[in-house]
Amino acid sequence: MSSRPAIRRAIDWGELSPLRLRAREVAEGLYAGIHRSSLRGAGVEFGGYREYVPGDDLRWLDRRSLLRHDRWLVRQFETETDRAVAIVLDASASMTYRGPRAPAAKIAFASVVAAALARVALASGDPVSLTFIAGVRVTPVRRASGQEQFERVLVALESAEPGGDAYTDPEVINRAIQSVARSHRRGAIIVVLSDLVDWPDGAIDRVATMGTGGRILVVARVLDPAEVNFPFKGTVRLRALEGESIVETDADAARESYLRALARLTHDWHDAMVRRGGRFLTATSADSPVTVVREIVESVR
């Protein structure tokens, strides 16, 4: 773990302010009934057994259980109604970057997407939670439903202070993963919004574990347009937002190797998610948030 104090940075909301208005604009027009539920009932998929209690529907009584286990068991099923949505937002220092073509910082863009997803899910009756990766002063939002939950999510996003470094402090990723895994079981949809910049070795496999146990995992990578195209020319000084590194290099000479490394990292994440049954999406902070939310929604149908 790094012994350096985390650097605090205010969120550059730019053209995406105010968050409440932007989130509502994005959520409007999106189909709300997007989820398949993990609620137990007389549904379409067998979901195991539990002890019989007076009042249970006798149609689902497993009569052989009395002979096998000397007790009554009831068959359970999964229905097609609602389920939990867990949003995991990267609040590390690298997410504060805003290039010349971006309307706002990456974390501002990701926050609009997160708030819109929460509004869409809550409108469907699905419980929502919000967990942060890193961040200097962030407030996680526990899983709940209702209009008040949307207000809690907005407040947490608007008051977050980005900071920290996932590379020198890998525990910020582990803490987020463990929190989500403990509170969300089979049927939950987990959406990770991050630039995935400077994450430690093994982060891909650790993140992928959130998609086990019947949960659906979507990783949406958000980069600034300048990080995608590397439009710099001549001699440039590149300062790391996480850590204290400053590199002076020739942009034309570095462009090819940088883009090749970016493509390789993107391929590794996409391949790892697909192999484990997850989804991997890419976006830039100059894209339409409506398009990104729609892609996430459609990926979990």
N, C-alpha and C positions, 0 to 999 in steps of 0.2 A: 504494500500500500504506500502511496506517495505521502511524504511528510510535509510537502509544500501546501500552504493554504490554498483552497480553491478560489479561483478568480471569479468575481461576480460580474455579470454583464446584464444590462437591461435588454428586454426584448425589443427589437426594432420592428414594430408593427407595420410601418410604412403605409402602403395603400390598402392594407387589409384591415385596418382599424375602422370602426369598432368591432370587436370579436363577436358580440351578440348578434349584431345585424348581419355580418358576413355569414355566420353559421346558419342563421335562419334562411338567408337567401339561397345558400347551397342546398339545404335540406328540402326546401320547397320544390316540388316537381319530381322528387325521387319517390319511388314506390316504397312504402313503409313495410309491407309484409314480406320481409326477405328471409326470415329465419325459420328453421325447423327446430322443434322444441325438444328439450330433455325432460319435460314434465312427465310424470308417471300416470298412466291411465290405460284405457282400452284403445290402444293405438295400433301402429303398423309394424313395430319391430320389437321382438322379445328383448326384455331388459333384465332378466334374472328373477330371483325369488325373494320374498320377505315373509316374516311371521304373519299369520292370519290374526286379524283383530275383529271383534264384533262390528257388524255394519259393512264389511267388505262384500263386494259383489261375488256371490257364490259361483258365478260362471267361471271365474278365474282361479277357483280352488283346485289345487293339485291333489287329487284324491290318493295318489300313490305315496305321497309324502308321509301319511300316517303309518303306513307299513314300513317304509324305509327309515324314517327318522323319529317315529313315535310322536309326531307333532304335525299340525296343519301348516302348509305353506301356500302362499298366493303368488301366482305368476304376475309379473309386471311387464309393462310395455312402454314404449316411447311414442309420444304423440307428435302431431304436426302443428303445434301452436307456437309458443315462444321459447326463448332461451337466453342465457346471459351473454353479454358482450363485454369483453375486457379490453380496454384500450391501454397500450403501453407506449408512452411518449419519451423519446430521448431528449433530455434536457442538459446534455453535456455542452461544454463550451463551443465545440465545433459547429453546433446547430445555430449559433448566433451569426454565422457568416451571411453577408448580403453583398452580392456582386452588382455591377453597374446595370445589368439588365433585369434584375429581380425586383418585383414590387415590394418585397419585404424579406426579412431573414427567414431561413429555413424553418426555425422553430415556430415562427408566426404562421407560416403556411401550414405546417403540420398541426398546429393548434386549431386552425380553422377546420381542417379535415376531421380532427378528433371531435370537436364540438358538434359538427354537422352529423357525424356518425352517431354520436350520443343522442342527438335530437331525433334522428330517424328511428333508432332502436327503441327509445322510450315511447315514441308515438305508437310503436307496435306492441307496447306492453312488456318489452324485454328489459330486464334489469341491466344496469351498466355500472362499470367500475373504471377508475382511472389510476394508473400506476406510472411512476416516473423512473427513468433510468438516469442516474446522476442528478445534477441540480444542487445548488447551494441551499436554497430555501424553497422547498416544494411540499405540497400537501396532498398526499394520496386521497382518493375518494373511494370509500368502500362501496361495494355492490349494493344497489338499491334501485327502485323504480319510481315513477311519478315525476311531475313537473318540478318539484323541488330538487330532484336529483340533477336535472339539467342546470339549475342555478348553481349547485355545488360544483359541477364540472367547470362551468364558466369562471367562477371565482378562483378555482385552483389553477386554471390555465392562465388567467390574467395576472395572478399574483406570483407566478413562478419566477424564480431567478435562476437562469441557466448558469452552469459552471461545473467544474469537475472534469475528470479525464478517465475514460473507461479503460484506456491502455495501461496507465500506471496504477489504477485501482479497479481491477477486474471484479471486485466484490459488488460494485454498483450494479453490474449486470446480474450477478448471482442473486442478490437480494430481490431484485424485481421479478426474476423467474420464480424464485421460491414463493414469493407472495402470491403471484398469480396461480401457481400450481396448487397451493394450499386452499385457495378460496374458489376455484373453478374446476368442476369435474366434467364428466362426459357430456358432450353436447355444446359446451361453451365455444364461442367464437373469440379468438384472441387476435387483435390487430396491433402489430408493432410498427410505429412510425419513427424512422431514424435515418440518418445519412450513412450509418455503418462505418464511419470514418475512424481509423486508428483503433479499431477494436482488437483485443488481444487474441492470440492463437487459441483455438478451441471455442471461440464465441459462437461460431455457427452451430456446432453440435449442442452447446448448452441452450441456445435459443430454440433449437429444433425440439428439445424435450418438452416444450410447452404444447406441442402438437400431438403428444402421445395421450393415451388414456381416453380416446374418443373425442378429444378437443380438436377444433379446426384452427389452424394457425395461418395468418396472413402477415407477411412481412412486406411493408411498403417503404421502399427506399426513396428518400427525398434529398435531391442534390440541387445546388445552385447551378444555373446555366453555365456559369464560368467554370465550374468544376467538371461539367460534362464536356465542354468544347475546348477548354484551355486556350482562350483567345489572346493570351498575352504575347507580346513581341519584344524583342531585344533583351537587354539585361533586366532581370526582375529580382526583387528581394521578397521571398516568400516567408511569412511568419506563421508559425503554427498557432492555432487557437487553443490547442490542448498541448501543454508543455511550453517550453521556452525556446524552441528551435527557430533559428533564422537561417535561411539558405539563400545565397545569391547565385543565380544561374542564368544561362542563356535560354530564353523561353523556346526559341525555335529548335534548339538541340534537345531540350527536355520533353517537348510535346509528345513525340512518338512513344517514348518509353512510359510516360505518364498515362497516356490513353491505353496503351497495351496493359499496364498494370490494373487500370480501372476496369477494363473489359474482362480480365482474368478474375478479379474479385467478384464482379457481377455474375459471371458464369458460375463461380463456386457457390455463391448464395442461392442462385436459381436452381442449380443442380441438387444441392442439399435439401432445399425445401420440397422440390418435386419428388425426390426419392422417398421422402418421409410423408408424402401425402399432403404437404402444405402448399401455399401459394406464395409467389414472389412477384411483386409489382415494382415498377420504377416510375419516378415522376421528377419534375423539376419545380422549383418554387415559382417559376413563371407560367406554369400550366394552369388550366382552369381547375379550381378545387372541385367544381361540380363533376368534371370528368374523372378525377381521381376517386372521389367518393363513389361514383357510379361503378367504377372498375372494382373497387373493394366489395361493394354490395353484390355485384354480379358474380364475383369469384367464389362467394360462399353459398350461392343458391343450390 
